[in-house]
Amino acid sequence: MARLTKAQRDLLQECCNDERGMTGVASSYAPARILVQRKLSVWLHDDPYSDRLIITDAGRAALKDTPNGQ
């Protein structure tokens, strides 16, 4: 299972806390880019320059499987 840093886990958790499954984040933020590379999230409308990150089913599974970012 993929290990998540605290920052990555926090971003995924923010997405889960939103009813639409998304959060606002700068596209230049490294933890967000890594989540997209790992297919744990996607940019809104697959736009790498969007400021909205959307969690995927794989991201939800990773969040459940990696308590405390370990």
C-alpha positions in Angstrom: 0.0 0.0 0.0 1.2 3.5 -0.8 2.7 5.4 2.1 1.4 8.9 2.6 3.1 11.9 4.1 1.2 14.0 6.6 0.7 16.7 4.0 -0.7 14.1 1.5 -3.0 12.5 4.0 -4.2 16.0 5.2 -5.1 16.9 1.6 -7.0 13.6 1.0 -8.8 14.1 4.3 -9.8 17.6 3.3 -11.3 16.2 0.1 -13.2 13.6 2.1 -14.6 16.2 4.4 -16.0 18.1 1.4 -19.4 16.9 0.2 -18.1 17.2 -3.4 -14.9 15.3 -2.6 -12.6 18.3 -3.4 -10.4 20.9 -1.9 -8.7 24.0 -3.1 -4.9 23.7 -3.4 -2.2 25.4 -5.6 -1.2 23.2 -8.5 2.4 23.9 -7.6 2.1 22.3 -4.2 4.3 19.2 -4.3 2.1 16.9 -2.1 -0.9 17.5 -4.4 1.1 16.8 -7.5 2.3 13.5 -6.0 -1.2 12.5 -5.2 -2.2 13.1 -8.8 0.8 11.2 -10.1 -0.2 8.2 -7.9 -3.8 8.5 -9.2 -5.1 9.1 -5.6 -6.6 12.4 -6.8 -7.1 14.4 -10.0 -7.3 18.0 -10.9 -10.8 19.3 -11.5 -11.6 18.5 -15.2 -8.1 17.0 -15.5 -6.6 20.5 -15.7 -3.1 20.5 -14.2 -3.4 24.2 -13.6 -6.7 24.0 -11.7 -6.8 25.0 -8.0 -9.3 22.2 -7.2 -8.1 18.7 -6.2 -10.7 15.8 -6.3 -10.1 12.5 -4.5 -10.4 9.3 -6.4 -11.7 5.9 -5.2 -8.0 4.8 -4.9 -7.4 7.9 -2.8 -10.2 7.0 -0.4 -8.9 3.4 -0.1 -5.4 4.7 0.5 -6.7 7.0 3.2 -8.4 4.1 5.0 -5.4 1.8 4.6 -2.8 4.2 6.0 -3.7 5.4 9.4 -1.8 8.5 10.6 0.0 8.8 7.2 2.2 5.7 7.8 
